[in-house]
Amino acid sequence: MKTFKDFLKEEDGMGTVEVILIIVVLVALVVIFKAQITKIVNSLFEKITEQTDKL
Protein backbone atom coordinates (compact mmCIF):
# COMPACT_ATOMS: atom_id res chain seq x y z
CA MET A 1 0.00 0.00 0.00
CA LYS A 2 2.92 2.34 0.73
CA THR A 3 4.22 1.92 -2.82
CA PHE A 4 0.83 2.92 -4.26
CA LYS A 5 0.69 6.05 -2.08
CA ASP A 6 4.22 6.95 -3.14
CA PHE A 7 3.20 6.52 -6.79
CA LEU A 8 0.25 8.89 -6.35
CA LYS A 9 2.46 11.53 -4.72
CA GLU A 10 5.14 11.32 -7.41
CA GLU A 11 5.00 14.30 -9.79
CA ASP A 12 7.94 13.65 -12.14
CA GLY A 13 5.72 12.90 -15.15
CA MET A 14 3.56 16.00 -14.71
CA GLY A 15 5.97 18.21 -16.64
CA THR A 16 5.76 15.94 -19.67
CA VAL A 17 1.97 15.85 -19.56
CA GLU A 18 1.80 19.64 -19.32
CA VAL A 19 4.12 20.09 -22.32
CA ILE A 20 2.08 17.63 -24.39
CA LEU A 21 -1.16 19.43 -23.49
CA ILE A 22 0.33 22.79 -24.48
CA ILE A 23 1.47 21.36 -27.82
CA VAL A 24 -1.99 19.88 -28.46
CA VAL A 25 -3.65 23.23 -27.74
CA LEU A 26 -1.23 25.08 -30.04
CA VAL A 27 -1.80 22.60 -32.86
CA ALA A 28 -5.57 22.92 -32.42
CA LEU A 29 -5.33 26.72 -32.59
CA VAL A 30 -3.27 26.52 -35.78
CA VAL A 31 -5.82 24.19 -37.35
CA ILE A 32 -8.73 26.43 -36.34
CA PHE A 33 -7.11 29.67 -37.51
CA LYS A 34 -5.20 28.28 -40.49
CA ALA A 35 -6.84 30.58 -43.04
CA GLN A 36 -6.20 33.72 -41.01
CA ILE A 37 -2.60 32.73 -40.28
CA THR A 38 -2.01 32.05 -43.99
CA LYS A 39 -3.38 35.48 -44.94
CA ILE A 40 -1.17 37.24 -42.39
CA VAL A 41 1.98 35.38 -43.47
CA ASN A 42 1.28 36.00 -47.16
CA SER A 43 0.70 39.69 -46.46
CA LEU A 44 3.97 39.94 -44.57
CA PHE A 45 5.91 38.24 -47.38
CA GLU A 46 4.33 40.55 -49.96
CA LYS A 47 5.38 43.61 -47.95
CA ILE A 48 8.90 42.24 -47.55
CA THR A 49 9.12 41.57 -51.30
CA GLU A 50 7.84 45.05 -52.17
CA GLN A 51 10.28 46.75 -49.83
CA THR A 52 13.28 44.72 -51.03
CA ASP A 53 12.40 45.65 -54.63
CA LYS A 54 12.62 49.33 -53.65
CA LEU A 55 16.20 48.88 -52.46
C-alpha contacts under 8 A as a table, 3 or more apart, distances in Angstrom:
res1	aa1	res2	aa2	distance
1	M	4	F	5.23
1	M	5	K	6.43
2	K	5	K	5.15
2	K	6	D	6.16
3	T	6	D	5.04
3	T	7	F	6.16
4	F	7	F	5.00
4	F	8	L	6.36
5	K	8	L	5.15
5	K	9	K	6.34
6	D	9	K	5.15
6	D	10	E	6.17
7	F	10	E	5.22
8	L	11	E	7.97
10	E	13	G	7.92
11	E	14	M	5.40
11	E	15	G	7.95
12	D	15	G	6.70
13	G	16	T	5.45
13	G	17	V	6.50
14	M	17	V	5.10
14	M	18	E	6.13
15	G	18	E	5.16
15	G	19	V	6.26
16	T	19	V	5.19
16	T	20	I	6.22
17	V	20	I	5.15
17	V	21	L	6.17
18	E	21	L	5.12
18	E	22	I	6.22
19	V	22	I	5.13
19	V	23	I	6.24
20	I	23	I	5.11
20	I	24	V	6.18
21	L	24	V	5.06
21	L	25	V	6.21
22	I	25	V	5.16
22	I	26	L	6.20
23	I	26	L	5.10
23	I	27	V	6.13
24	V	27	V	5.18
24	V	28	A	6.14
25	V	28	A	5.07
25	V	29	L	6.21
26	L	29	L	5.10
26	L	30	V	6.26
27	V	30	V	5.11
27	V	31	V	6.23
28	A	31	V	5.10
28	A	32	I	6.14
29	L	32	I	5.07
29	L	33	F	6.01
30	V	33	F	5.26
30	V	34	K	5.39
30	V	37	I	7.70
31	V	34	K	5.19
33	F	36	Q	5.43
33	F	37	I	6.12
34	K	37	I	5.16
34	K	38	T	6.06
35	A	38	T	5.14
35	A	39	K	6.29
36	Q	39	K	5.15
36	Q	40	I	6.30
37	I	40	I	5.18
37	I	41	V	6.17
38	T	41	V	5.21
38	T	42	N	6.04
39	K	42	N	5.18
39	K	43	S	6.05
40	I	43	S	5.10
40	I	44	L	6.21
41	V	44	L	5.10
41	V	45	F	6.24
42	N	45	F	5.15
42	N	46	E	6.15
43	S	46	E	5.12
43	S	47	K	6.28
44	L	47	K	5.18
44	L	48	I	6.20
45	F	48	I	4.99
45	F	49	T	6.06
46	E	49	T	5.08
46	E	50	E	6.12
47	K	50	E	5.10
47	K	51	Q	6.12
48	I	51	Q	5.24
48	I	52	T	6.12
49	T	52	T	5.23
49	T	53	D	6.21
50	E	53	D	5.22
50	E	54	K	6.59
51	Q	54	K	5.17
51	Q	55	L	6.82
52	T	55	L	5.28
